[in-house]
């Protein structure tokens, strides 16, 4: 666990050993090899950590999404204890770990996709900006998996008739609602994830700069504490967006009217927020906040600097941005030998 928290230590040790063996002068090939090894190490550690956090916290996700899907007018929202109790009564696979397969796939693909896009963007963008772009690409690409796992986990507290459309197979969903329905609620998902991630990175960088020297900067406990606190604050601040996203994704798109014709009922973002406010008020907008905040804080504590690669973004944020130096053409076409002793007067504009 100590090695997982301090994932930069092996890279530092390898660099010191290579310098001792090969001297101060290193070839470009060796530098490229070190960068490739570090990228591979981050990729493996990020995937393993994300999957581990998913496995441990899936029951909290099931409880949170089932609580949000069960919000109704003139009805008290279910508590976290009631949701967990109902899930435990339905067994492991059908209750506590509903939607486990799409959740694991989403957790395994998320860090890999984010790292690839982030490394392609950080050369010409600021660190947080490049990380936000990578997060946006990640959300769009993995939205179908997010939609499927919400459908599988959201029907726990609903009646059999109300949750029937959530238990359909993927083929039936495509034939009935269309393939585009898998990107349903993309707007609140983008707002939730990008806002939460940017808030987390900024909070992590700020806390690291302000309290780092006094708490033993670089230690596993220090990084885990900062990541856990930052993740907790970001999750609480964006909870209304999470509730709106879940409600839009569990909405039954195709309905049969009294005249026998099928009708399409789209769930709109602002209308969904207004519906949640009417049904539950402030409590409705923060339904499932305890479960989501606990999950975020635990994941930050477990993964430390690996959580959303906060340490990577923090290190890149203090580095100067490399920009291409564009030299204008020389109108005089003057060529000066580097070892020339002749005095030259060249006007630079």
DABEL-V460861 format. One record per residue. N is the residue number from 1. RES is the residue in three letters. SS is DSSP state (H for helix, E for strand, L for the rest). PHI is phi in degrees with one decimal (NA if undefined). BURIAL is 1 if it has 16 or more other ideal C-beta (glycine too) atoms within 10 Angstrom, else 0. Layout:
# DABEL-V460861
N/RES/SS/PHI/BURIAL  N/RES/SS/PHI/BURIAL
This chain:
# DABEL-V460861
1/UNK/L/NA/0  2/UNK/H/-62.0/0  3/UNK/H/-68.8/0  4/UNK/H/-69.7/1  5/UNK/H/-70.9/1  6/UNK/L/-98.8/1  7/UNK/L/-72.9/1  8/UNK/L/-84.7/1  9/UNK/H/-63.9/0  10/UNK/H/-58.6/0  11/UNK/H/-63.6/0  12/UNK/H/-66.5/0  13/UNK/H/-65.0/0  14/UNK/H/-63.2/0  15/UNK/H/-64.4/0  16/UNK/H/-64.7/0  17/UNK/H/-66.5/0  18/UNK/H/-66.9/0  19/UNK/H/-66.5/0  20/UNK/H/-67.1/0  21/UNK/H/-82.4/0  22/UNK/H/-104.4/0  23/UNK/L/88.3/0  24/UNK/L/-73.6/0  25/UNK/L/-89.6/0  26/UNK/L/-124.2/0  27/UNK/L/-80.5/0  28/UNK/H/-65.0/0  29/UNK/H/-62.5/0  30/UNK/H/-67.9/0  31/UNK/H/-64.3/0  32/UNK/H/-64.5/0  33/UNK/H/-64.9/0  34/UNK/H/-62.0/0  35/UNK/H/-63.1/0  36/UNK/H/-66.4/0  37/UNK/H/-63.6/0  38/UNK/H/-65.3/1  39/UNK/H/-63.7/0  40/UNK/H/-64.0/0  41/UNK/H/-65.8/0  42/UNK/H/-63.1/1  43/UNK/H/-62.2/0  44/UNK/H/-65.1/0  45/UNK/H/-65.4/1  46/UNK/H/-65.4/1  47/UNK/H/-66.5/1  48/UNK/H/-62.8/0  49/UNK/H/-66.1/1  50/UNK/H/-66.1/1  51/UNK/H/-66.2/1  52/UNK/H/-62.2/0  53/UNK/H/-64.0/1  54/UNK/H/-65.6/1  55/UNK/H/-61.6/0  56/UNK/H/-73.2/0  57/UNK/H/-101.8/1  58/UNK/H/-58.7/1  59/UNK/H/-56.3/1  60/UNK/H/-67.5/1  61/UNK/H/-65.0/1  62/UNK/H/-61.6/1  63/UNK/H/-63.8/1  64/UNK/H/-63.6/1  65/UNK/H/-72.0/1  66/UNK/H/-68.6/1  67/UNK/H/-64.6/1  68/UNK/H/-69.5/1  69/UNK/H/-71.2/1  70/UNK/L/-91.2/1  71/UNK/L/-64.9/1  72/UNK/L/-147.4/0  73/UNK/L/-67.8/0  74/UNK/L/55.8/0  75/UNK/L/-146.3/0  76/UNK/L/-69.6/0  77/UNK/L/-59.7/1  78/UNK/L/-65.5/1  79/UNK/L/-86.6/0  80/UNK/H/-65.1/1  81/UNK/H/-64.9/0  82/UNK/H/-64.8/0  83/UNK/H/-66.7/1  84/UNK/H/-66.1/1  85/UNK/H/-65.2/0  86/UNK/H/-65.7/1  87/UNK/H/-68.4/1  88/UNK/H/-67.2/0  89/UNK/H/-70.2/0  90/UNK/L/-95.8/0  91/UNK/L/91.1/0  92/UNK/H/-82.3/0  93/UNK/H/-73.2/0  94/UNK/H/-90.9/0  95/UNK/H/-128.0/1  96/UNK/H/-65.4/1  97/UNK/L/-120.5/1  98/UNK/L/-64.0/1  99/UNK/L/65.6/1  100/UNK/H/-69.0/1  101/UNK/H/-63.5/0  102/UNK/H/-63.9/1  103/UNK/H/-66.9/1  104/UNK/H/-67.0/1  105/UNK/H/-61.3/1  106/UNK/H/-62.7/1  107/UNK/H/-68.3/1  108/UNK/H/-75.2/1  109/UNK/H/-84.1/1  110/UNK/H/-60.2/1  111/UNK/H/-65.9/1  112/UNK/H/-64.8/1  113/UNK/H/-66.5/1  114/UNK/H/-63.6/1  115/UNK/H/-62.7/1  116/UNK/H/-61.7/0  117/UNK/H/-69.7/1  118/UNK/H/-63.4/1  119/UNK/H/-67.6/0  120/UNK/H/-81.2/0  121/UNK/H/-103.8/1  122/UNK/L/-72.3/1  123/UNK/L/-71.8/0  124/UNK/L/-129.1/0  125/UNK/L/-135.0/1  126/UNK/L/-64.8/0  127/UNK/H/-60.7/1  128/UNK/H/-67.1/1  129/UNK/H/-64.9/0  130/UNK/H/-63.5/1  131/UNK/H/-65.7/1  132/UNK/H/-67.6/1  133/UNK/H/-62.6/1  134/UNK/H/-62.6/1  135/UNK/H/-65.6/1  136/UNK/H/-64.6/0  137/UNK/H/-62.5/1  138/UNK/H/-61.3/1  139/UNK/H/-64.0/1  140/UNK/H/-63.9/0  141/UNK/H/-69.1/0  142/UNK/H/-103.5/1  143/UNK/H/-61.0/1  144/UNK/H/-58.7/1  145/UNK/H/-65.7/1  146/UNK/H/-63.1/1  147/UNK/H/-65.1/1  148/UNK/H/-65.7/1  149/UNK/H/-70.5/1  150/UNK/H/-66.4/1  151/UNK/H/-63.2/1  152/UNK/H/-70.4/1  153/UNK/H/-95.4/1  154/UNK/H/-84.2/1  155/UNK/L/-95.2/1  156/UNK/L/-64.2/1  157/UNK/L/-96.1/1  158/UNK/L/-88.3/1  159/UNK/L/-70.1/0  160/UNK/L/-62.5/0  161/UNK/L/-69.7/0  162/UNK/L/-72.8/0  163/UNK/L/-103.3/1  164/UNK/H/-63.8/0  165/UNK/H/-71.2/1  166/UNK/H/-84.2/1  167/UNK/L/-96.5/0  168/UNK/L/-69.2/0  169/UNK/L/-74.9/0  170/UNK/H/-64.3/0  171/UNK/H/-63.5/0  172/UNK/H/-67.0/0  173/UNK/H/-63.8/1  174/UNK/H/-67.3/0  175/UNK/H/-67.5/0  176/UNK/H/-85.4/0  177/UNK/H/-102.6/1  178/UNK/L/94.1/0  179/UNK/H/-66.1/0  180/UNK/H/-66.5/0  181/UNK/H/-69.1/1  182/UNK/H/-71.5/1  183/UNK/H/-101.8/0  184/UNK/L/-64.7/1  185/UNK/L/62.0/1  186/UNK/H/-68.8/1  187/UNK/H/-64.5/0  188/UNK/H/-65.7/1  189/UNK/H/-66.0/1  190/UNK/H/-64.0/1  191/UNK/H/-62.4/1  192/UNK/H/-65.2/1  193/UNK/H/-71.9/1  194/UNK/H/-68.9/1  195/UNK/H/-62.9/1  196/UNK/H/-65.0/1  197/UNK/H/-68.7/1  198/UNK/H/-63.6/1  199/UNK/H/-63.2/1  200/UNK/H/-64.2/1  201/UNK/H/-63.5/1  202/UNK/H/-64.1/1  203/UNK/H/-66.5/1  204/UNK/H/-65.0/1  205/UNK/H/-65.6/1  206/UNK/H/-65.2/0  207/UNK/H/-65.1/1  208/UNK/H/-65.5/1  209/UNK/H/-75.9/0  210/UNK/H/-89.7/0  211/UNK/H/-114.1/0  212/UNK/L/-60.6/1  213/UNK/H/-60.4/0  214/UNK/H/-82.8/0  215/UNK/H/-116.6/0  216/UNK/L/76.5/0  217/UNK/L/-60.8/0  218/UNK/L/99.7/0  219/UNK/L/-77.8/0  220/UNK/H/-65.9/1  221/UNK/H/-64.9/0  222/UNK/H/-62.7/1  223/UNK/H/-65.6/1  224/UNK/H/-65.3/1  225/UNK/H/-65.2/1  226/UNK/H/-65.3/1  227/UNK/H/-65.3/1  228/UNK/H/-66.2/1  229/UNK/H/-65.0/1  230/UNK/H/-66.2/1  231/UNK/H/-65.1/1  232/UNK/H/-62.4/1  233/UNK/H/-64.3/1  234/UNK/H/-65.8/1  235/UNK/H/-68.1/1  236/UNK/H/-65.5/1  237/UNK/H/-67.8/0  238/UNK/L/-106.1/1  239/UNK/H/-63.2/1  240/UNK/H/-57.0/1  241/UNK/H/-67.3/1  242/UNK/H/-67.1/1  243/UNK/H/-64.6/1  244/UNK/H/-63.3/1  245/UNK/H/-61.6/1  246/UNK/H/-63.4/1  247/UNK/H/-63.4/1  248/UNK/H/-71.5/1  249/UNK/H/-80.5/1  250/UNK/L/-88.6/1  251/UNK/L/-64.8/1  252/UNK/L/-81.0/0  253/UNK/L/-73.1/1  254/UNK/E/-101.4/0  255/UNK/E/-128.8/0  256/UNK/E/-97.1/0  257/UNK/L/-81.5/0  258/UNK/L/-67.4/0  259/UNK/L/-85.0/0  260/UNK/L/93.7/0  261/UNK/L/-89.0/0  262/UNK/E/-80.9/0  263/UNK/E/-122.4/0  264/UNK/E/-99.3/0  265/UNK/L/-119.3/0  266/UNK/L/-80.8/0  267/UNK/L/-93.5/1  268/UNK/L/-91.9/0  269/UNK/H/-63.7/1  270/UNK/H/-65.2/0  271/UNK/H/-64.2/0  272/UNK/H/-67.8/1  273/UNK/H/-61.4/1  274/UNK/H/-66.0/0  275/UNK/H/-66.5/1  276/UNK/H/-65.0/1  277/UNK/H/-64.3/0  278/UNK/H/-66.6/0  279/UNK/H/-78.8/1  280/UNK/H/-130.6/1  281/UNK/H/65.9/0  282/UNK/H/-63.0/0  283/UNK/H/-62.3/0  284/UNK/H/-66.3/1  285/UNK/H/-68.1/1  286/UNK/L/-109.1/1  287/UNK/L/-64.9/1  288/UNK/L/80.6/1  289/UNK/H/-65.8/1  290/UNK/H/-62.2/1  291/UNK/H/-66.1/1  292/UNK/H/-71.3/1  293/UNK/H/-66.5/1  294/UNK/H/-64.5/1  295/UNK/H/-63.4/1  296/UNK/H/-65.0/1  297/UNK/H/-65.7/1  298/UNK/H/-67.9/1  299/UNK/H/-63.9/1  300/UNK/H/-64.1/1  301/UNK/H/-69.9/1  302/UNK/H/-73.5/1  303/UNK/H/-91.0/1  304/UNK/H/62.1/1  305/UNK/H/-67.4/1  306/UNK/H/-79.8/1  307/UNK/H/-65.9/1  308/UNK/H/51.2/1  309/UNK/H/49.4/1  310/UNK/H/-62.2/1  311/UNK/H/-68.7/1  312/UNK/H/-63.6/1  313/UNK/H/-66.3/1  314/UNK/H/-65.2/1  315/UNK/H/-67.7/0  316/UNK/H/-72.0/1  317/UNK/H/-68.1/1  318/UNK/L/-89.8/0  319/UNK/L/-84.4/0  320/UNK/L/-67.3/0  321/UNK/L/-74.5/0  322/UNK/L/-81.0/0  323/UNK/L/-119.3/0  324/UNK/L/-71.0/0  325/UNK/L/-93.3/0  326/UNK/L/-97.4/0  327/UNK/L/-92.9/0  328/UNK/L/-72.3/0  329/UNK/L/-65.8/0  330/UNK/L/-79.5/0  331/UNK/L/-65.9/0  332/UNK/L/-88.1/0  333/UNK/L/52.6/0  334/UNK/L/-85.8/0  335/UNK/L/-113.9/0  336/UNK/L/-115.5/0  337/UNK/L/-70.6/0  338/UNK/L/-62.0/0  339/UNK/L/-101.9/0  340/UNK/L/-70.6/0  341/UNK/L/-97.0/0  342/UNK/L/-74.5/0  343/UNK/L/-70.4/0  344/UNK/L/-125.3/0  345/UNK/L/-117.6/0  346/UNK/L/-114.9/0  347/UNK/L/-85.1/0  348/UNK/L/-105.8/0  349/UNK/L/-104.1/0
